[in-house]
Amino acid sequence: MAAVTNIVIGLVALLHLYILVLEMFLWQSPRSLRIFGLTPELAAATATMAANQGLYNGFLAAGLIWGLLLGPAGFSVKLFFLCCVLIAGIFGAATVNPRIFFVQGVPAAIGLLLLWLAY
């Protein structure tokens, strides 16, 4: 069970690294325009804000990876960062697009559930 839990947490971390790349480096690319539903003009106007937001996603990924590297001793680190991801998913869904909950919040909730069951 711990292995499955760590795989899910690793996937949540990878998701946030992917979001970091999209927001920090590919914000104005056709892929990001499609994923985030942006016009080229809006993407250009919000590029600095998106880069900042991408950095925060990188911090979430770094925290989850840190927790994984700590092994069983990283329970509280994994718990904290999964909660942060879940809260970010709920807030994003409430303020930007409900789809954010399914992309960020649901994987974090699954990770939290598995974390509790594994330890």
N, C-alpha and C positions, 0 to 999 in steps of 0.2 A: 504493500500500500504506500509506503514511503517513497518508493521509486516512481510510482504513478503520480503522486503528489508533486514530486520534484520536477517531473517532466511537464506537468501542467504549469507550474510556476515558471519553469524555463521558457515555455511558450508565451506566457504573459510578458516576460522580460523581452523576448524577441519581438513581440508585437510592438512594445514601446520603443525598442531600438529602431524598428521600421518606421514608426510614427516620427521619431526624431529625424531620421533621414529625410522623410517627406517634408517635414515642416522646416528644417534648417537648411537643407541643400537642394531640394527639388520642388519647392513651394510653387514656382511659376512654370513647372513642367506640365505637359498635357496630362500625365498620370495624376498629379496632385489636383489639377483643375477639375478633373473628372471625379476623383474620390471625394473632394471637399465641396464640389458644386460651385466652383468659383469662376468668375470671368477673368480674363487676363488682366483687366484694369484693376479689379479688386485684389487680385493676387499681388500685383505690383505695389499697390497702396498699403498692403498689410504684411509685406515680406518681413520687415523687422519684428513685428509682433509675433508672427508665426515662428521665426527663429527662436525667439525667447520662449515661446510655448514648447517648441521642440526640445529645448534644453531641459525644461522641467520633465518632459517625458523620459529623457535620458537619465535624470536623477531617479525616477521610479524604476527604470530598468537596472540601474547600478545597485540600488538598494535590494532588489530581488536577487540579483546575481550575488551580492555580498551574503545575503541570507543562505543561498544555496551553497556557497563556498564554506560557510561555517558548519554545514552538515546539521546534525540534530541540535547542536548548540545554537543554530540560527533560527529556531522556532519563532522567537519574539520579533526578530528582524523581518522574517517572511510575513508574519502576522501584520505587523505595522504597515509594510509597504503594500501588501494586498488590500488592506483597509483603505490606504490612500488611493489606490487605483479604483477601488469600488466607489469611493466617495466622488472621485473625479468623474467616473462614468455616470453616476447619478446626477451630479451637477451639470455635466455637459448635456445630458439628455433633457434636463429641465430647462436649460437656458439656450441651447443651440439646436440640437436635433435629437429626437428620441432614439435614433439609430445608434448613437454613441453608447447608450446603455448596453445594447447587445454586443457591440464591438469590444468595449472595455469592461463594463460592469459585470456582465455575465461570466466571462472567463475568470475575473477576479473572484467572484462569488463561488464559482466551482473550486478554484484554488483554495479559498478559505474553508469551504466545507471539507475538502480532502485533507487539508492541513489538520483540522480538528479531529477527523477520523483517524489519521495516521499517527497522531501523537496523543 
